[in-house]
Every structure is written in structure tokens, then in C-alpha cells.
Amino acid sequence: MFHLKDKPKPDDTLEIRARKAVNGCDLEECQRLFEIAKAMPVEEAQPVFLAFFSRPYRQFAAKKWLRRDLIGFRHDVLQYLEQIGPPHCVQPLIEAMGLAPLSIAQEACEILILIGEPALPNLIACIREPNGILYRKPLKAIEAMARIDSPEVALALASMLSRQRSIRTANVPFLVNCLLVGLFPAIVLHFLRHTVSPSHIARMILIGTFSNCCAMRYMADRNCLKGEEELDKAACFALVEIGDTAAIPELISAATTARAPSTRKLAAGALVKLVPLLQSPQAPELTAAQEKMLTGLIGGSLQIRFGVKDINVALASVKALEFLGTGQSASFIEKLTRGPDSPIDDLVPAAIRTEALRLLPILQERKRNEEQVAVLLRPAELVRQELLLRPASKVNMDDETERAQLLRPEER
């Protein structure tokens, strides 16, 4: 039966009627609208399918949807969406992943995995914008993405680790609440010493209400933070399972710049697992800023910085420089080989010093090559076009390779 305010009106669209049927737990109406939607063009029926997986706004209605017959109706809708295929079935399936019971969410997740790459844009949008404290949907989205073979997956999972955190907004209401709670007894005692008037009572009620609102806001933001930490953990586990080294640059950024210490620690742990998979031909490129972050992570892992103090993280970061580093890092690695004269406060562990000694000649060679490439030879005066320039060092003119390296002036 429909609730009184859920009673459909003659001018209601099919989508609105479907949402009202879901809120009213009217199975017969849902089935009737489902049959109508199946006869419609797919693009017009998509909002109706989305409505079937909407979350009822009343608590008792959400519990009623756990009944076996209502669960069976949603399973029937999922099977029909699987027959439709992408792109119109993707968003309703993502909405279904956020619903109870787990069987509905798991079936929708499996269908999205079968769809594969066409579902990725919607899945990526789902994990980038989690909805409040409802984190079942993005968690299931991460599970589905981890089983889709695409190079976009690792980059999307790694980049979500650097998003903004709710804890920044939670600190303000927490401090306000602490201030008001601390002042509240003093205000009460002050009022008790004098005649209590209605205005005094109104002020006390206002202060108490505002304090409670701040406390509720702080608790809600803390719950959001816990949900985000669960997402970060799931993303890091998925990155390790995928084993795609293209995510390493984003992990380096997350391990050093993420706001939450737990996220920095998770990103550093995933970095340790992915570094052994690096190979020279497939190694990703780092920007100058990311390479500086990587060397900073080495020092931060030996001291207490970035929320990480782990010798394994420092050792993995040093090994990563063999494949990702340039001559920019040579001076820092050279300092690691000096023992007590190192910029690190404590003595550098033997394993890291040994790895730094092995890596130092490689980075120094890269630095020399980079400096040679940066040197340009120009003639001291204008020369004829057919005249060749020779390097300052002697060359063997019998060697065809060295003859080919003679420099010609730039054509004007």
C-alpha cells in the first residue's frame, strides 16, 4: 500500500511513480512499471531502472525491501539490465551496488565486471565522489575495477588517494564544541546567581542546541573519515593485486602529500610491493617534483616525517631510483653513502648504504649524460654552410661512427 503522500498523481512521470512505489514498498506497482519500462526505448527507460534501485527515505521502508519477494524483484531487474548491455545499464548497476542485501550488490558487481571497459568512466566517477557516509557503493566499485583489465584502473585508484579529507572540516566544529561545553557550566552558575529570566533560559537553550549541533557535525565528519580510510585501504590492496607499475608516480605523491597519515602509510606500503615489479623498458616517468618527493620519502622513512618511519619504505625508494631516477637524485644518494656525515640524523642502515653505493655510479653516469646533452656547440663566427665543426677532443677519422658525429652549422 502507498503511504498517503506517496500516492501517484495523474501528471507524474514514470520515474516519479517508480520512486514512489519503491518508497511505498508496493511490489505490484513496481512490477507493472517494470513491464511498461521494458516496452520503452532503452534510453527513455533508464531513469525508471535507476528509480528501482533508489534508497527509500523512510527507515521502515528500507527494512521492508529486505523481504524475499522484493529482493527477487530487484534480481529480475538486474538480469534484464545484463541483457540490455552498456551504456544504459551501467549507472543503474552502480546504484544497485550500494543496496542491501549483499546478494544484490554482488550480482551488480559481477555484471559490471563482465561489461568491462565500457563501465570504467562511471566506476571512476563513483570512487571519486563518495556519497556521504554510504561507502558500500564505492567499495564495490573498487572491487569491480580491480578485476577489469585496463591501464586506466591503476591510475584512477592511485589518484583517489590524494583527494581532500573530511577531517579538515571536522576540526572546526570540534573546537567550537569544546569551547562551548567548557563555558556552559560557567554560564549556568552565572545565571543561577541572579534572577533567572525567560531571556536567560532562551540563551542557555540556544547555546546548548548550537553545541549539540557542532558535536553531531563532528561525529558525522569522523564517520566520513573512517569510511574514506576504508576506501584508501581497498584501493591500495587493489593496486597491489593489479600489479601495474604505472601507478607508482601517484603513489609517491600520496605517500608524501596526502592529508591523512593512514593514507600516507597505506600508499607507502603499496609502493614497497610494486617497486620489485619495475623493469627498465616499462618503467613510468617521474616529474622533477615527484622525483624530489621520492628522495624526500627516503629521508622521511628514516626519520619521522610523512607519518612513515619504515626502513623497508626507504630501501624500496632507493631501489626505485634505479629505474625512475635521473641525475637530479645523484647528490642525495651520494650523501647516503657517507655514513655519519649524511644529512639523515641517525646512521644510515647498512642495507640502504649498500644499495646506495651500488646505485650511485648509475645516477652519476646519467647526470653526466644529461649535462653533455645540455651543452650546445656554436661556431665563434659565421661559417660557410659546407664547413663542418669538429669536437675539441681528437677523433678517429677512420671510424665511420665518429665521422657521422661531426657537427654542421644550423641552416638559416
Steps between C-alpha positions, in 0.01 A plus 500: 500500500618852423551746778257791466764744378639237259172466311574555129348797320372491142780726374783308670769367267582131492821564696318683780239226519778241525669688785171531685437128452844425646438729798162341554632142457221433248622188317202482263550859384875441457437194284242684291737792441780254420293344222421845360870595510601186311274603213658847481821601317803427718616862534154606618466209744837558670364750762233245594762229559699750709188564709460128571840506673445824691530491878167549685506814712307338787678249723211255521476494118871420470452204734196378302713481188691217670196276449555205268240604240632855471859371477386266224353792306833684505679183386262487202584862414874422521463207261314720252772767527761236420310423179483869404876550527695827506479794511146542637522218754821619669371774731204294634744216576727740691204621704412137578846442650413733787189309610435224751505204508850406390368263230358796303825695523712198409288408196519858370877496555541177301297640209718813489812282492358316198426833329865601547649823362170666393409518870827663610404872462198454728698290750779759516245777561350287779828464693597865455180636655390274786151582624507607865548208740365238254820331390374159391456620140855639448648197679320270258610726212864453602445124516359503146776725363771272640369219279475705179808483280571861402796739551259769625415302813833532680530873430145567621547300821833666576376855432204460738746466790588871471146637527393741775400361838199576722724526810596853397138614529441290812756686711312832500169378649696285745691801636181708517324222684784465752491875563125508556496190719777649710317830540154351557543423878640849560203655319253293704665600830497863393127486426421320827650784701246739355132490434435256218294671234349350183774668295764322710331165442477569127872578485587177681280298265657671199855432621419138580333442162791654309748291699308181423487587130877549495549166676273320252683660207833390641379142551362487144828626357695248705280224360573630150871487577473136608319419177767676296771303678319181401496620139872580513575155640292330229669709228850412622417128519355520148813672368719226644270235352508665155879541509509791253816707552342797317340590834838553672525879428157561654586278796814705561290817507245341735771366733642850551214748448178326611333672796418185699799318660323167449479568125869587482586177677276291271645663187855437622413135569361458146814665363717239674300222330510655149866608481633141450280477188678792330680430173703746293298495173160533673605733782279812529650847493512730802471875494775699670262567793413130537867401494566754775210348695658155459834612642311678777316177574837328553603755761151509650491122539827501695381785720143580608349685205193448285357275773732217389806361673588181320836373376324287235340811349837675485667195343222462240526872417876471443447199273231689307752771410691245291208492256334838560780730615703754303819689571294725728513233773873427476603754765248366753605138446863604537420641844349166603835332437690723744377339820525743795531799265161426347224763528292231670526544875554132581754274337380366167425125532749270333248363248411847376864611486590189297215565255600867477862406420378272221263765363733802522712426185182450296354837601833677457526362147147625425594841639804521272292401197238760585765770533657403165162517328449848645828630345450661158790562260486820294766643267686806626427680169286457195618210291425362159214254482723219376754542783483235773562555870721256687488414872788630712625148572680299236289260302593208284411604147519140386205414721177544301299545824717788619501660154120502509507689829667809351283806547358718222398863561130569513349597166362855497 
